[in-house]
Amino acid sequence: MKGRSAVGTLAVPVDEDSLVTRWLRGGTREPSCHAGGGLMRNRDWLDAEQKVLAAKGVAVVVVENPALPGYFALARS
């Protein structure tokens, strides 16, 4: 399905079915198990989660929302 994102209308069509996560503001810091429960930037969390999924054989890439720079998600590659 192409079209609207949970965050807004995308400038470039994105296959929403390929998204593994919701759109996250990259610079926001939130608690994470990847940081031992401490704060971690969402963009860094996406990179860490990508590595965990790769170790399980799931190929994903970090994509940026073209309509909202600074918002990222994991998508199946």
PyMOL Python script that loads the backbone (N, CA, C, O; Angstrom):
from pymol import cmd

cmd.read_pdbstr("""\
ATOM      1  N   MET A   1       0.844  -1.176   0.000  1.00  0.00           N
ATOM      2  CA  MET A   1       0.000   0.000   0.000  1.00  0.00           C
ATOM      3  C   MET A   1       0.889   1.239   0.000  1.00  0.00           C
ATOM      4  O   MET A   1       1.779   1.365   0.841  1.00  0.00           O
ATOM      5  N   LYS A   2       0.658   2.127  -0.913  1.00  0.00           N
ATOM      6  CA  LYS A   2       1.424   3.362  -0.974  1.00  0.00           C
ATOM      7  C   LYS A   2       0.507   4.512  -0.608  1.00  0.00           C
ATOM      8  O   LYS A   2      -0.695   4.470  -0.871  1.00  0.00           O
ATOM      9  N   GLY A   3       1.078   5.535  -0.003  1.00  0.00           N
ATOM     10  CA  GLY A   3       0.247   6.682   0.322  1.00  0.00           C
ATOM     11  C   GLY A   3       0.634   7.342   1.615  1.00  0.00           C
ATOM     12  O   GLY A   3       1.793   7.708   1.810  1.00  0.00           O
ATOM     13  N   ARG A   4      -0.338   7.499   2.514  1.00  0.00           N
ATOM     14  CA  ARG A   4      -0.126   8.269   3.741  1.00  0.00           C
ATOM     15  C   ARG A   4       0.702   7.522   4.765  1.00  0.00           C
ATOM     16  O   ARG A   4       0.594   6.308   4.934  1.00  0.00           O
ATOM     17  N   SER A   5       1.510   8.277   5.422  1.00  0.00           N
ATOM     18  CA  SER A   5       2.313   7.780   6.537  1.00  0.00           C
ATOM     19  C   SER A   5       1.567   8.089   7.828  1.00  0.00           C
ATOM     20  O   SER A   5       0.612   8.866   7.835  1.00  0.00           O
ATOM     21  N   ALA A   6       2.004   7.483   8.899  1.00  0.00           N
ATOM     22  CA  ALA A   6       1.430   7.786  10.208  1.00  0.00           C
ATOM     23  C   ALA A   6       1.800   9.203  10.643  1.00  0.00           C
ATOM     24  O   ALA A   6       1.198   9.739  11.573  1.00  0.00           O
ATOM     25  N   VAL A   7       2.781   9.813   9.982  1.00  0.00           N
ATOM     26  CA  VAL A   7       3.252  11.129  10.379  1.00  0.00           C
ATOM     27  C   VAL A   7       2.867  12.205   9.378  1.00  0.00           C
ATOM     28  O   VAL A   7       2.916  13.387   9.716  1.00  0.00           O
ATOM     29  N   GLY A   8       2.493  11.847   8.179  1.00  0.00           N
ATOM     30  CA  GLY A   8       2.120  12.842   7.187  1.00  0.00           C
ATOM     31  C   GLY A   8       2.151  12.271   5.784  1.00  0.00           C
ATOM     32  O   GLY A   8       2.427  11.087   5.592  1.00  0.00           O
ATOM     33  N   THR A   9       1.868  13.107   4.811  1.00  0.00           N
ATOM     34  CA  THR A   9       1.903  12.668   3.426  1.00  0.00           C
ATOM     35  C   THR A   9       3.334  12.692   2.930  1.00  0.00           C
ATOM     36  O   THR A   9       4.025  13.702   3.062  1.00  0.00           O
ATOM     37  N   LEU A  10       3.771  11.607   2.370  1.00  0.00           N
ATOM     38  CA  LEU A  10       5.155  11.506   1.914  1.00  0.00           C
ATOM     39  C   LEU A  10       5.313  12.151   0.541  1.00  0.00           C
ATOM     40  O   LEU A  10       4.442  12.033  -0.321  1.00  0.00           O
ATOM     41  N   ALA A  11       6.435  12.831   0.354  1.00  0.00           N
ATOM     42  CA  ALA A  11       6.731  13.461  -0.926  1.00  0.00           C
ATOM     43  C   ALA A  11       7.026  12.404  -1.976  1.00  0.00           C
ATOM     44  O   ALA A  11       6.673  12.571  -3.144  1.00  0.00           O
ATOM     45  N   VAL A  12       7.667  11.320  -1.571  1.00  0.00           N
ATOM     46  CA  VAL A  12       7.988  10.216  -2.466  1.00  0.00           C
ATOM     47  C   VAL A  12       7.209   9.012  -1.967  1.00  0.00           C
ATOM     48  O   VAL A  12       7.257   8.703  -0.776  1.00  0.00           O
ATOM     49  N   PRO A  13       6.481   8.315  -2.860  1.00  0.00           N
ATOM     50  CA  PRO A  13       5.706   7.160  -2.390  1.00  0.00           C
ATOM     51  C   PRO A  13       6.601   6.146  -1.671  1.00  0.00           C
ATOM     52  O   PRO A  13       7.678   5.795  -2.152  1.00  0.00           O
ATOM     53  N   VAL A  14       6.133   5.690  -0.520  1.00  0.00           N
ATOM     54  CA  VAL A  14       6.834   4.689   0.273  1.00  0.00           C
ATOM     55  C   VAL A  14       5.883   3.521   0.470  1.00  0.00           C
ATOM     56  O   VAL A  14       4.700   3.709   0.755  1.00  0.00           O
ATOM     57  N   ASP A  15       6.403   2.336   0.318  1.00  0.00           N
ATOM     58  CA  ASP A  15       5.594   1.154   0.547  1.00  0.00           C
ATOM     59  C   ASP A  15       5.425   0.998   2.048  1.00  0.00           C
ATOM     60  O   ASP A  15       6.307   0.466   2.724  1.00  0.00           O
ATOM     61  N   GLU A  16       4.303   1.457   2.570  1.00  0.00           N
ATOM     62  CA  GLU A  16       4.066   1.433   4.018  1.00  0.00           C
ATOM     63  C   GLU A  16       4.092   0.010   4.568  1.00  0.00           C
ATOM     64  O   GLU A  16       4.396  -0.189   5.745  1.00  0.00           O
ATOM     65  N   ASP A  17       3.779  -0.981   3.736  1.00  0.00           N
ATOM     66  CA  ASP A  17       3.807  -2.372   4.191  1.00  0.00           C
ATOM     67  C   ASP A  17       5.226  -2.842   4.492  1.00  0.00           C
ATOM     68  O   ASP A  17       5.409  -3.830   5.204  1.00  0.00           O
ATOM     69  N   SER A  18       6.228  -2.153   3.962  1.00  0.00           N
ATOM     70  CA  SER A  18       7.613  -2.563   4.201  1.00  0.00           C
ATOM     71  C   SER A  18       8.167  -2.016   5.515  1.00  0.00           C
ATOM     72  O   SER A  18       9.233  -2.443   5.961  1.00  0.00           O
ATOM     73  N   LEU A  19       7.455  -1.073   6.141  1.00  0.00           N
ATOM     74  CA  LEU A  19       7.940  -0.499   7.394  1.00  0.00           C
ATOM     75  C   LEU A  19       7.841  -1.520   8.524  1.00  0.00           C
ATOM     76  O   LEU A  19       6.826  -2.198   8.684  1.00  0.00           O
ATOM     77  N   VAL A  20       8.912  -1.613   9.297  1.00  0.00           N
ATOM     78  CA  VAL A  20       8.972  -2.525  10.436  1.00  0.00           C
ATOM     79  C   VAL A  20       8.693  -1.757  11.724  1.00  0.00           C
ATOM     80  O   VAL A  20       8.182  -2.326  12.688  1.00  0.00           O
ATOM     81  N   THR A  21       9.024  -0.475  11.743  1.00  0.00           N
ATOM     82  CA  THR A  21       8.774   0.377  12.906  1.00  0.00           C
ATOM     83  C   THR A  21       7.950   1.574  12.475  1.00  0.00           C
ATOM     84  O   THR A  21       7.745   1.807  11.284  1.00  0.00           O
ATOM     85  N   ARG A  22       7.490   2.315  13.438  1.00  0.00           N
ATOM     86  CA  ARG A  22       6.823   3.579  13.135  1.00  0.00           C
ATOM     87  C   ARG A  22       7.907   4.626  12.873  1.00  0.00           C
ATOM     88  O   ARG A  22       9.086   4.373  13.120  1.00  0.00           O
ATOM     89  N   TRP A  23       7.517   5.786  12.380  1.00  0.00           N
ATOM     90  CA  TRP A  23       8.471   6.872  12.173  1.00  0.00           C
ATOM     91  C   TRP A  23       8.894   7.410  13.529  1.00  0.00           C
ATOM     92  O   TRP A  23       8.049   7.696  14.377  1.00  0.00           O
ATOM     93  N   LEU A  24      10.193   7.549  13.737  1.00  0.00           N
ATOM     94  CA  LEU A  24      10.747   8.049  14.992  1.00  0.00           C
ATOM     95  C   LEU A  24      11.557   9.306  14.726  1.00  0.00           C
ATOM     96  O   LEU A  24      12.292   9.380  13.741  1.00  0.00           O
ATOM     97  N   ARG A  25      11.425  10.286  15.596  1.00  0.00           N
ATOM     98  CA  ARG A  25      12.241  11.495  15.469  1.00  0.00           C
ATOM     99  C   ARG A  25      13.659  11.125  15.877  1.00  0.00           C
ATOM    100  O   ARG A  25      13.896  10.754  17.027  1.00  0.00           O
ATOM    101  N   GLY A  26      14.592  11.223  14.959  1.00  0.00           N
ATOM    102  CA  GLY A  26      15.947  10.736  15.153  1.00  0.00           C
ATOM    103  C   GLY A  26      16.690  11.310  16.331  1.00  0.00           C
ATOM    104  O   GLY A  26      17.451  10.589  16.974  1.00  0.00           O
ATOM    105  N   GLY A  27      16.504  12.574  16.641  1.00  0.00           N
ATOM    106  CA  GLY A  27      17.255  13.227  17.697  1.00  0.00           C
ATOM    107  C   GLY A  27      16.683  13.066  19.091  1.00  0.00           C
ATOM    108  O   GLY A  27      17.335  13.422  20.073  1.00  0.00           O
ATOM    109  N   THR A  28      15.471  12.533  19.193  1.00  0.00           N
ATOM    110  CA  THR A  28      14.841  12.358  20.501  1.00  0.00           C
ATOM    111  C   THR A  28      15.503  11.219  21.256  1.00  0.00           C
ATOM    112  O   THR A  28      15.811  10.175  20.682  1.00  0.00           O
ATOM    113  N   ARG A  29      15.719  11.431  22.549  1.00  0.00           N
ATOM    114  CA  ARG A  29      16.348  10.402  23.393  1.00  0.00           C
ATOM    115  C   ARG A  29      15.278   9.742  24.249  1.00  0.00           C
ATOM    116  O   ARG A  29      14.467  10.417  24.882  1.00  0.00           O
ATOM    117  N   GLU A  30      15.287   8.406  24.259  1.00  0.00           N
ATOM    118  CA  GLU A  30      14.325   7.633  25.037  1.00  0.00           C
ATOM    119  C   GLU A  30      15.049   6.475  25.722  1.00  0.00           C
ATOM    120  O   GLU A  30      16.119   6.062  25.275  1.00  0.00           O
ATOM    121  N   PRO A  31      14.467   5.946  26.814  1.00  0.00           N
ATOM    122  CA  PRO A  31      15.075   4.792  27.468  1.00  0.00           C
ATOM    123  C   PRO A  31      15.120   3.594  26.515  1.00  0.00           C
ATOM    124  O   PRO A  31      14.198   3.384  25.726  1.00  0.00           O
ATOM    125  N   SER A  32      16.199   2.814  26.595  1.00  0.00           N
ATOM    126  CA  SER A  32      16.356   1.679  25.698  1.00  0.00           C
ATOM    127  C   SER A  32      17.118   0.549  26.371  1.00  0.00           C
ATOM    128  O   SER A  32      18.044   0.773  27.150  1.00  0.00           O
ATOM    129  N   CYS A  33      16.702  -0.676  26.047  1.00  0.00           N
ATOM    130  CA  CYS A  33      17.449  -1.842  26.541  1.00  0.00           C
ATOM    131  C   CYS A  33      18.821  -1.907  25.872  1.00  0.00           C
ATOM    132  O   CYS A  33      19.743  -2.501  26.432  1.00  0.00           O
ATOM    133  N   HIS A  34      18.977  -1.313  24.692  1.00  0.00           N
ATOM    134  CA  HIS A  34      20.282  -1.281  24.024  1.00  0.00           C
ATOM    135  C   HIS A  34      21.284  -0.412  24.793  1.00  0.00           C
ATOM    136  O   HIS A  34      22.495  -0.541  24.618  1.00  0.00           O
ATOM    137  N   ALA A  35      20.763   0.467  25.638  1.00  0.00           N
ATOM    138  CA  ALA A  35      21.624   1.343  26.441  1.00  0.00           C
ATOM    139  C   ALA A  35      21.523   0.978  27.918  1.00  0.00           C
ATOM    140  O   ALA A  35      21.765   1.816  28.786  1.00  0.00           O
ATOM    141  N   GLY A  36      21.168  -0.261  28.200  1.00  0.00           N
ATOM    142  CA  GLY A  36      21.054  -0.704  29.589  1.00  0.00           C
ATOM    143  C   GLY A  36      19.964   0.017  30.362  1.00  0.00           C
ATOM    144  O   GLY A  36      20.066   0.179  31.578  1.00  0.00           O
ATOM    145  N   GLY A  37      18.930   0.449  29.670  1.00  0.00           N
ATOM    146  CA  GLY A  37      17.833   1.177  30.309  1.00  0.00           C
ATOM    147  C   GLY A  37      18.040   2.674  30.325  1.00  0.00           C
ATOM    148  O   GLY A  37      17.148   3.425  30.718  1.00  0.00           O
ATOM    149  N   GLY A  38      19.213   3.113  29.901  1.00  0.00           N
ATOM    150  CA  GLY A  38      19.505   4.546  29.852  1.00  0.00           C
ATOM    151  C   GLY A  38      18.929   5.186  28.596  1.00  0.00           C
ATOM    152  O   GLY A  38      18.319   4.518  27.761  1.00  0.00           O
ATOM    153  N   LEU A  39      19.132   6.475  28.483  1.00  0.00           N
ATOM    154  CA  LEU A  39      18.629   7.211  27.329  1.00  0.00           C
ATOM    155  C   LEU A  39      19.494   6.956  26.096  1.00  0.00           C
ATOM    156  O   LEU A  39      20.717   6.842  26.182  1.00  0.00           O
ATOM    157  N   MET A  40      18.831   6.870  24.961  1.00  0.00           N
ATOM    158  CA  MET A  40      19.517   6.625  23.690  1.00  0.00           C
ATOM    159  C   MET A  40      18.756   7.380  22.600  1.00  0.00           C
ATOM    160  O   MET A  40      17.525   7.399  22.589  1.00  0.00           O
ATOM    161  N   ARG A  41      19.504   8.002  21.682  1.00  0.00           N
ATOM    162  CA  ARG A  41      18.848   8.682  20.554  1.00  0.00           C
ATOM    163  C   ARG A  41      18.106   7.649  19.711  1.00  0.00           C
ATOM    164  O   ARG A  41      18.600   6.541  19.503  1.00  0.00           O
ATOM    165  N   ASN A  42      16.924   8.012  19.230  1.00  0.00           N
ATOM    166  CA  ASN A  42      16.140   7.097  18.401  1.00  0.00           C
ATOM    167  C   ASN A  42      16.912   6.635  17.167  1.00  0.00           C
ATOM    168  O   ASN A  42      16.802   5.476  16.768  1.00  0.00           O
ATOM    169  N   ARG A  43      17.686   7.526  16.562  1.00  0.00           N
ATOM    170  CA  ARG A  43      18.447   7.154  15.359  1.00  0.00           C
ATOM    171  C   ARG A  43      19.474   6.080  15.703  1.00  0.00           C
ATOM    172  O   ARG A  43      19.676   5.149  14.923  1.00  0.00           O
ATOM    173  N   ASP A  44      20.119   6.196  16.850  1.00  0.00           N
ATOM    174  CA  ASP A  44      21.080   5.180  17.287  1.00  0.00           C
ATOM    175  C   ASP A  44      20.363   3.870  17.617  1.00  0.00           C
ATOM    176  O   ASP A  44      20.892   2.788  17.360  1.00  0.00           O
ATOM    177  N   TRP A  45      19.159   3.970  18.188  1.00  0.00           N
ATOM    178  CA  TRP A  45      18.375   2.776  18.495  1.00  0.00           C
ATOM    179  C   TRP A  45      18.037   2.016  17.212  1.00  0.00           C
ATOM    180  O   TRP A  45      18.106   0.788  17.175  1.00  0.00           O
ATOM    181  N   LEU A  46      17.672   2.752  16.163  1.00  0.00           N
ATOM    182  CA  LEU A  46      17.355   2.096  14.887  1.00  0.00           C
ATOM    183  C   LEU A  46      18.566   1.336  14.356  1.00  0.00           C
ATOM    184  O   LEU A  46      18.429   0.220  13.854  1.00  0.00           O
ATOM    185  N   ASP A  47      19.754   1.937  14.464  1.00  0.00           N
ATOM    186  CA  ASP A  47      20.973   1.249  14.024  1.00  0.00           C
ATOM    187  C   ASP A  47      21.220  -0.017  14.846  1.00  0.00           C
ATOM    188  O   ASP A  47      21.565  -1.062  14.294  1.00  0.00           O
ATOM    189  N   ALA A  48      21.041   0.083  16.177  1.00  0.00           N
ATOM    190  CA  ALA A  48      21.242  -1.077  17.045  1.00  0.00           C
ATOM    191  C   ALA A  48      20.212  -2.166  16.740  1.00  0.00           C
ATOM    192  O   ALA A  48      20.550  -3.349  16.697  1.00  0.00           O
ATOM    193  N   GLU A  49      18.983  -1.773  16.533  1.00  0.00           N
ATOM    194  CA  GLU A  49      17.922  -2.746  16.243  1.00  0.00           C
ATOM    195  C   GLU A  49      18.150  -3.402  14.880  1.00  0.00           C
ATOM    196  O   GLU A  49      17.848  -4.582  14.701  1.00  0.00           O
ATOM    197  N   GLN A  50      18.680  -2.645  13.923  1.00  0.00           N
ATOM    198  CA  GLN A  50      19.004  -3.197  12.607  1.00  0.00           C
ATOM    199  C   GLN A  50      20.028  -4.326  12.747  1.00  0.00           C
ATOM    200  O   GLN A  50      19.914  -5.356  12.083  1.00  0.00           O
ATOM    201  N   LYS A  51      21.020  -4.132  13.606  1.00  0.00           N
ATOM    202  CA  LYS A  51      22.046  -5.164  13.828  1.00  0.00           C
ATOM    203  C   LYS A  51      21.448  -6.406  14.486  1.00  0.00           C
ATOM    204  O   LYS A  51      21.803  -7.528  14.127  1.00  0.00           O
ATOM    205  N   VAL A  52      20.549  -6.213  15.440  1.00  0.00           N
ATOM    206  CA  VAL A  52      19.894  -7.345  16.105  1.00  0.00           C
ATOM    207  C   VAL A  52      19.085  -8.145  15.083  1.00  0.00           C
ATOM    208  O   VAL A  52      19.151  -9.374  15.057  1.00  0.00           O
ATOM    209  N   LEU A  53      18.331  -7.450  14.252  1.00  0.00           N
ATOM    210  CA  LEU A  53      17.516  -8.133  13.242  1.00  0.00           C
ATOM    211  C   LEU A  53      18.390  -8.833  12.200  1.00  0.00           C
ATOM    212  O   LEU A  53      18.060  -9.931  11.752  1.00  0.00           O
ATOM    213  N   ALA A  54      19.499  -8.206  11.813  1.00  0.00           N
ATOM    214  CA  ALA A  54      20.410  -8.826  10.845  1.00  0.00           C
ATOM    215  C   ALA A  54      20.966 -10.140  11.394  1.00  0.00           C
ATOM    216  O   ALA A  54      21.119 -11.109  10.650  1.00  0.00           O
ATOM    217  N   ALA A  55      21.267 -10.175  12.694  1.00  0.00           N
ATOM    218  CA  ALA A  55      21.775 -11.397  13.314  1.00  0.00           C
ATOM    219  C   ALA A  55      20.734 -12.512  13.293  1.00  0.00           C
ATOM    220  O   ALA A  55      21.077 -13.692  13.367  1.00  0.00           O
ATOM    221  N   LYS A  56      19.461 -12.134  13.192  1.00  0.00           N
ATOM    222  CA  LYS A  56      18.372 -13.110  13.113  1.00  0.00           C
ATOM    223  C   LYS A  56      17.994 -13.429  11.668  1.00  0.00           C
ATOM    224  O   LYS A  56      17.069 -14.204  11.421  1.00  0.00           O
ATOM    225  N   GLY A  57      18.715 -12.827  10.709  1.00  0.00           N
ATOM    226  CA  GLY A  57      18.456 -13.084   9.299  1.00  0.00           C
ATOM    227  C   GLY A  57      17.390 -12.211   8.670  1.00  0.00           C
ATOM    228  O   GLY A  57      16.906 -12.510   7.578  1.00  0.00           O
ATOM    229  N   VAL A  58      17.017 -11.125   9.353  1.00  0.00           N
ATOM    230  CA  VAL A  58      16.005 -10.210   8.829  1.00  0.00           C
ATOM    231  C   VAL A  58      16.721  -8.986   8.251  1.00  0.00           C
ATOM    232  O   VAL A  58      17.372  -8.237   8.980  1.00  0.00           O
ATOM    233  N   ALA A  59      16.596  -8.792   6.942  1.00  0.00           N
ATOM    234  CA  ALA A  59      17.264  -7.671   6.278  1.00  0.00           C
ATOM    235  C   ALA A  59      16.379  -6.426   6.324  1.00  0.00           C
ATOM    236  O   ALA A  59      15.291  -6.401   5.748  1.00  0.00           O
ATOM    237  N   VAL A  60      16.864  -5.391   7.019  1.00  0.00           N
ATOM    238  CA  VAL A  60      16.153  -4.120   7.092  1.00  0.00           C
ATOM    239  C   VAL A  60      17.141  -2.982   6.844  1.00  0.00           C
ATOM    240  O   VAL A  60      18.351  -3.140   7.005  1.00  0.00           O
ATOM    241  N   VAL A  61      16.601  -1.845   6.454  1.00  0.00           N
ATOM    242  CA  VAL A  61      17.404  -0.637   6.257  1.00  0.00           C
ATOM    243  C   VAL A  61      16.743   0.504   7.016  1.00  0.00           C
ATOM    244  O   VAL A  61      15.534   0.493   7.244  1.00  0.00           O
ATOM    245  N   VAL A  62      17.543   1.482   7.403  1.00  0.00           N
ATOM    246  CA  VAL A  62      17.017   2.685   8.033  1.00  0.00           C
ATOM    247  C   VAL A  62      16.661   3.649   6.905  1.00  0.00           C
ATOM    248  O   VAL A  62      17.499   3.962   6.059  1.00  0.00           O
ATOM    249  N   VAL A  63      15.407   4.120   6.900  1.00  0.00           N
ATOM    250  CA  VAL A  63      14.957   5.067   5.873  1.00  0.00           C
ATOM    251  C   VAL A  63      14.510   6.355   6.554  1.00  0.00           C
ATOM    252  O   VAL A  63      14.012   6.346   7.679  1.00  0.00           O
ATOM    253  N   GLU A  64      14.700   7.457   5.845  1.00  0.00           N
ATOM    254  CA  GLU A  64      14.258   8.753   6.352  1.00  0.00           C
ATOM    255  C   GLU A  64      12.989   9.157   5.620  1.00  0.00           C
ATOM    256  O   GLU A  64      12.860   8.948   4.413  1.00  0.00           O
ATOM    257  N   ASN A  65      12.064   9.731   6.355  1.00  0.00           N
ATOM    258  CA  ASN A  65      10.811  10.195   5.780  1.00  0.00           C
ATOM    259  C   ASN A  65      11.115  11.417   4.907  1.00  0.00           C
ATOM    260  O   ASN A  65      11.561  12.443   5.420  1.00  0.00           O
ATOM    261  N   PRO A  66      10.877  11.316   3.592  1.00  0.00           N
ATOM    262  CA  PRO A  66      11.207  12.443   2.709  1.00  0.00           C
ATOM    263  C   PRO A  66      10.364  13.687   2.966  1.00  0.00           C
ATOM    264  O   PRO A  66      10.776  14.794   2.620  1.00  0.00           O
ATOM    265  N   ALA A  67       9.198  13.519   3.564  1.00  0.00           N
ATOM    266  CA  ALA A  67       8.337  14.663   3.845  1.00  0.00           C
ATOM    267  C   ALA A  67       8.677  15.323   5.181  1.00  0.00           C
ATOM    268  O   ALA A  67       8.367  16.493   5.405  1.00  0.00           O
ATOM    269  N   LEU A  68       9.319  14.555   6.064  1.00  0.00           N
ATOM    270  CA  LEU A  68       9.670  15.069   7.390  1.00  0.00           C
ATOM    271  C   LEU A  68      11.117  14.721   7.703  1.00  0.00           C
ATOM    272  O   LEU A  68      11.376  13.730   8.385  1.00  0.00           O
ATOM    273  N   PRO A  69      12.062  15.513   7.220  1.00  0.00           N
ATOM    274  CA  PRO A  69      13.461  15.236   7.503  1.00  0.00           C
ATOM    275  C   PRO A  69      13.688  15.122   9.012  1.00  0.00           C
ATOM    276  O   PRO A  69      13.130  15.882   9.804  1.00  0.00           O
ATOM    277  N   GLY A  70      14.519  14.155   9.381  1.00  0.00           N
ATOM    278  CA  GLY A  70      14.794  13.933  10.792  1.00  0.00           C
ATOM    279  C   GLY A  70      13.952  12.833  11.405  1.00  0.00           C
ATOM    280  O   GLY A  70      14.172  12.461  12.557  1.00  0.00           O
ATOM    281  N   TYR A  71      12.979  12.298  10.652  1.00  0.00           N
ATOM    282  CA  TYR A  71      12.167  11.172  11.100  1.00  0.00           C
ATOM    283  C   TYR A  71      12.618   9.931  10.347  1.00  0.00           C
ATOM    284  O   TYR A  71      12.734   9.948   9.121  1.00  0.00           O
ATOM    285  N   PHE A  72      12.873   8.851  11.083  1.00  0.00           N
ATOM    286  CA  PHE A  72      13.420   7.636  10.507  1.00  0.00           C
ATOM    287  C   PHE A  72      12.584   6.432  10.916  1.00  0.00           C
ATOM    288  O   PHE A  72      11.852   6.472  11.905  1.00  0.00           O
ATOM    289  N   ALA A  73      12.707   5.358  10.133  1.00  0.00           N
ATOM    290  CA  ALA A  73      12.044   4.096  10.450  1.00  0.00           C
ATOM    291  C   ALA A  73      12.884   2.968   9.877  1.00  0.00           C
ATOM    292  O   ALA A  73      13.755   3.191   9.037  1.00  0.00           O
ATOM    293  N   LEU A  74      12.614   1.751  10.340  1.00  0.00           N
ATOM    294  CA  LEU A  74      13.221   0.558   9.736  1.00  0.00           C
ATOM    295  C   LEU A  74      12.239   0.027   8.704  1.00  0.00           C
ATOM    296  O   LEU A  74      11.032  -0.026   8.940  1.00  0.00           O
ATOM    297  N   ALA A  75      12.781  -0.366   7.551  1.00  0.00           N
ATOM    298  CA  ALA A  75      11.966  -0.934   6.485  1.00  0.00           C
ATOM    299  C   ALA A  75      12.652  -2.190   5.960  1.00  0.00           C
ATOM    300  O   ALA A  75      13.879  -2.270   5.913  1.00  0.00           O
ATOM    301  N   ARG A  76      11.844  -3.164   5.570  1.00  0.00           N
ATOM    302  CA  ARG A  76      12.416  -4.370   4.968  1.00  0.00           C
ATOM    303  C   ARG A  76      13.132  -3.981   3.680  1.00  0.00           C
ATOM    304  O   ARG A  76      12.648  -3.162   2.898  1.00  0.00           O
ATOM    305  N   SER A  77      14.303  -4.594   3.481  1.00  0.00           N
ATOM    306  CA  SER A  77      15.058  -4.262   2.254  1.00  0.00           C
ATOM    307  C   SER A  77      14.846  -5.317   1.196  1.00  0.00           C
ATOM    308  O   SER A  77      15.397  -5.212   0.100  1.00  0.00           O
TER     309      SER A  77
END
""", "prot")
cmd.dss("prot")
cmd.show_as("cartoon", "prot")
cmd.util.cbc("prot")
cmd.orient("prot")
